[in-house]
Amino acid sequence: MITLFEHPLSPYAQKVKIALREKGLAFELAMPGGLGAGGAGGQFAEANPRAEVPALIDGETAVFDSTIILEYIEDSWPSPALLPHAPADRARVRMIEEVMDTHFEAVNWAMGEINWFRRAEGDLAQSLKARAAEQTQGFYAWLEKQLGHRDWFNGAEFGWGDLCVAPFVGTAIGVGHRPAEGSPLAQWCDRAFARPSVAQTIAESRAFDGALTDVAGLVAQGLFKREYRDHRLEWMIKSGGVDVVLKGLEADNIRFSPDFG
Ligand SMILES: N[C@@H](CCC(=O)N[C@@H](CS)C(=O)NCC(=O)O)C(=O)O
């Protein structure tokens, strides 16, 4: 039996859950303790020295990083194929995945830092949110170019290109960044979110979202120490939130990726 270490709100874990469901594979979910606080350990931390979800255990094999996990799943269970066939299409969907995983995700994450974790208030919060809204619309325009006249990012059928977009656009919609009504992207959302693999995965995240407690209070008490890694840190600095980073460092309630060993 496959075990997936995950968190329902993690878009990276959602990518993997959608892929497993599309392949019809049985798996069990495990939510690691200490995630978000910098205190994860045990089999999870052994499987992923970065202590990030997702991590997948398949017998003796442990794989971390959502992209590499997707590749492992596709290599191990090639049918039904999730990657398109033609090299140019494979490259195209991988580029979409890269943009969603890095630049796009950072914007959603920043909205969480402001709305849930209350890292900024007043004018600073307003200007950071305005930047996030503008940037998201820029990504939507780019995504529509990638979609072109296709029904799916993957091509004629739902696949890798779509499961790599759905979690991130789903989260963006959750923070109020909707694609324009009737736009090709909005129509793609209607199709994608109706797909059972996506619908179940998004429903799990919404159920958890609704149960979120006072996370800002947990940050204030030092019980949450958020990971300001790579594109997320870049987003905060380039979008005008350098003071958020400095305050977090001073209060010791942000951290970076762990050292190995
Ligand atoms: N590049 C990684 C990113 C994974 C990642 O950043 N996961 C976040 C959750 S969205 C995490 O587990 N962070 C650890 C923490 O906050 O403690 C992937 O694609 O799997």
The ligand as an SDF file (V2000), in Angstrom:
LIG
                    3D

 20 19  0  0  0  0  0  0  0  0999 V2000
    8.9920   21.6580   -4.0600 N   0  0  0  0  0  0  0  0  0  0  0  0
    8.2150   20.9690   -3.0640 C   0  0  0  0  0  0  0  0  0  0  0  0
    7.5000   21.9880   -2.1890 C   0  0  0  0  0  0  0  0  0  0  0  0
    6.7440   21.3350   -1.0440 C   0  0  0  0  0  0  0  0  0  0  0  0
    6.3130   22.3400    0.0390 C   0  0  0  0  0  0  0  0  0  0  0  0
    6.7320   23.4920    0.0500 O   0  0  0  0  0  0  0  0  0  0  0  0
    5.4580   21.8870    0.9560 N   0  0  0  0  0  0  0  0  0  0  0  0
    5.0360   22.7290    2.0680 C   0  0  0  0  0  0  0  0  0  0  0  0
    3.5360   22.7040    2.2270 C   0  0  0  0  0  0  0  0  0  0  0  0
    2.7240   23.5210    0.8950 S   0  0  0  0  0  0  0  0  0  0  0  0
    5.5940   22.1390    3.3690 C   0  0  0  0  0  0  0  0  0  0  0  0
    5.4410   20.9700    3.6340 O   0  0  0  0  0  0  0  0  0  0  0  0
    6.2610   22.9680    4.1850 N   0  0  0  0  0  0  0  0  0  0  0  0
    6.8330   22.5340    5.4110 C   0  0  0  0  0  0  0  0  0  0  0  0
    6.4430   23.3820    6.5680 C   0  0  0  0  0  0  0  0  0  0  0  0
    5.8580   24.4300    6.3770 O   0  0  0  0  0  0  0  0  0  0  0  0
    6.7550   22.9610    7.6960 O   0  0  0  0  0  0  0  0  0  0  0  0
    7.2360   20.0320   -3.7780 C   0  0  0  0  0  0  0  0  0  0  0  0
    6.9280   20.2520   -4.9520 O   0  0  0  0  0  0  0  0  0  0  0  0
    6.8330   19.0250   -3.1860 O   0  0  0  0  0  0  0  0  0  0  0  0
  1  2  1  0
  2  3  1  0
  2 18  1  0
  3  4  1  0
  4  5  1  0
  5  6  2  0
  5  7  1  0
  7  8  1  0
  8  9  1  0
  8 11  1  0
  9 10  1  0
 11 12  2  0
 11 13  1  0
 13 14  1  0
 14 15  1  0
 15 16  2  0
 15 17  1  0
 18 19  2  0
 18 20  1  0
M  END
$$$$
